Amino acid sequence: MALKSVQIELVRNGLREILKGPEIQRVLDEKAQAVQRAAQSRAPRLEDKTALPIEAEASPGSTRSRAVVVVRHPSGLGMEAKYRLLGSALDAARRA
């Protein structure tokens, strides 16, 4: 039995619609929230005993949806360097 050649043509505008669509945005938001929760669970308390502000947000971009998880605090960069809060939390996105 001979294999037949298959040609697939991707329509960029259609792909862009899919990548910007609400379904993809919802999946990215779920993954970003999982990373945020994992990072927050490992984060040390600030000097005033409040939680380190770690935020997750998904939004549509010009060509595709995107998600970001950030530490919104002046010491965020130092906390990431010392504790790897966000870097070590990335596995949570795979399980979400």
N, C-alpha and C positions, 0 to 999 in steps of 0.2 A: 504494500500500500504506500503510495507516494504522498509525501506531505505537500500540501498546497501552500503557496505563498500568500500571506495575509498582509495587507497594507492598512495601517491605521492613520487617519488624518485627525489631528487635534485642532479644534476650533478655539483660538485664543480667547475670543470674547465669551464663549460658553464656559471655558475653564475659569476665567476671571469671575464670572457670575457665581459659579460654584464656590470658589475660594473666598468670596466676599459674603456668601450667603449666611443666613441665620443658623443653619445646622452646623457649619464649620465653626462659626463664632461661639456657639453653645459648647461644642466640644473643647475648644481652646480655653473658654472660661472655666469649665470644669477642671481641666488640667492645671490651669494657673491657680485656682482655688486650692487644689490638692497640694501644690508646691508651697503656697502661702501657709497653709495649715501645718505642713511638715516643718517649715522654717520657723514658724511662730512657736512650735512646741519645743524647739531647741534653743530659742533665743533667751539670753540672760535678761534679767530685769534691769532697767535703768537705775541710776542713783536715787531717783525719787520713788522707786518701787513700781513704776508704771511699766506696762509692756512696751517693747520695742515696736514702733509702728511699721508693720510689713503689710503692703497692699498689693492686691492682684486686680488686674483690669484687662478685659478683652475689648477690642474695638475693630471696626472695619477700617482698612487702609485704602489706598488708592487702587491697589491691584490685588490685595488679599487681606483676610482677617489676620489679626495679630493679638498676642497676649503678652503682658509684661508683669513681672513680680518685682517690686522694689522695696528697699528699706528707706522710709521717708524720715530720716533723722541725720543730723550732722555727723554722728559717729558711725553711720551705716557702712562706710567703706572700711573703717577700722574693724568693725564687728565682723564683716565678711572676711577680711584678711586673717583675723584671729580665730574665728569659729567656723568659717565656711558654711554659714547658715543657708544661703541660697544654693550654692554649689552642691552641697550634700543633700538638699531637698529635691533635686531634679528627678531622682528615681521615683518620687511620688507621682510624677506626671505619667510615667510608664504604667503605673498600676491603676490610674484613674480612668 
